[in-house]
Amino acid sequence: MKTVPDHLAIILDGNGRWAKRRGLPRLMGHRAGLRKLEEMVRLVKRQGIRYFSVYAFSTENWNRPKMEVDGLMSLFRYYIRHKVDAIKAEGGRIRFAGRRENIPADLLEMMRWAEERTAGETTIDFILCLNYGGRAEVLDAVNALLESGHRGPVTEADLRRFFYLPDVPDPDLIVRTSGELRLSNFWLWEAAYSEFYFTDIHWPDFDEAALRTALEDYAGRERRYGGLKS
Ligand code: FPP
């Protein structure tokens, strides 16, 4: 078995608590989370991981106070405007997973630009799950499949063709920071045989040592996919 995950997925959690502990506004926590993410893309790439996805904004996150939602959208804009070339220089291909509706038009345009600009890179796919929900993804795929005129029984492969990123392999390892033991609608279908790793560390404090610990833990797992023990 490969000891390094092909696809590492992280649920970036705890920005708010990180900020609160320091007496800072929540948005400062998200800003610190963004800085951490920039560092983590490089570290993840160095580990030889081919696909790195992060849960940056869920279909449920629109329910947060308007100021926080607007602040997060501005952070995404800032990231795309200023960091895309650095990702490209690392051989990173930027991709977005999620519903495109509701995303402000200018941000949507920037997302398209970032995807196009990095489309030729092949070292690491950096996947930002933005306005992503696992149930929404399955429903969107079902509706697209119906619209395609598909007749007869539906196979897993039929449905997968209509997922947001059909070519991306399922996550091998899903990490969630900040102590919550939930999937929160992330990669719902794709997580069927993922390994999970939970840590109490808040996302802005997640560092190289924490990454290494998670990957070492993963390397010791025995994945059976429903089969027998070896
Ligand atoms: C969860 O922490 C974090 C988020 C909902 C946002 C994550 C976004 C970033 C780290 C910025 C990323 C930027 C890009 C470009 C992807 P929380 O607010 O739920 O923390 P809490 O549970 O402690 O309140």
Boltz pocket constraint, residues with backbone or C-beta under 6 A from the ligand:
constraints:
  - pocket:
      binder: B
      contacts: [[A, 12], [A, 13], [A, 14], [A, 15], [A, 16], [A, 17], [A, 18], [A, 29], [A, 30], [A, 31], [A, 33], [A, 34], [A, 37], [A, 55], [A, 56], [A, 57], [A, 61], [A, 75], [A, 76], [A, 79], [A, 80], [A, 128], [A, 178]]
      max_distance: 6.0
